[in-house]
Amino acid sequence: NAVAPVFRGIEDITIKQYSMFFALMDVVAIDDLEGDVTERIEVSGTVNIEVKGVYELVYSVSDKAGNIAKVTRKVTVE
């Protein structure tokens, strides 16, 4: 198996300052052989909802075969 899992629900987003933000809300990862591997998603980076700006989060997930998927998401706090 040489196919990495695929993410769903990761899109750049703009949120209001001080609003709630959960990096994994509505995010899933699906592998072609293993199915749902969402529980293996790791997120690096932070979003400070108190400070306006553009933040980057990197989502990564791997399957049992060692195939790794990475996606970068921009979160704008305004």
Salt bridges, closest charged atoms under 4 A:
GLU34 OE1 - ARG40 NH2 2.66
GLU78 OE2 - LYS16 NZ 3.96
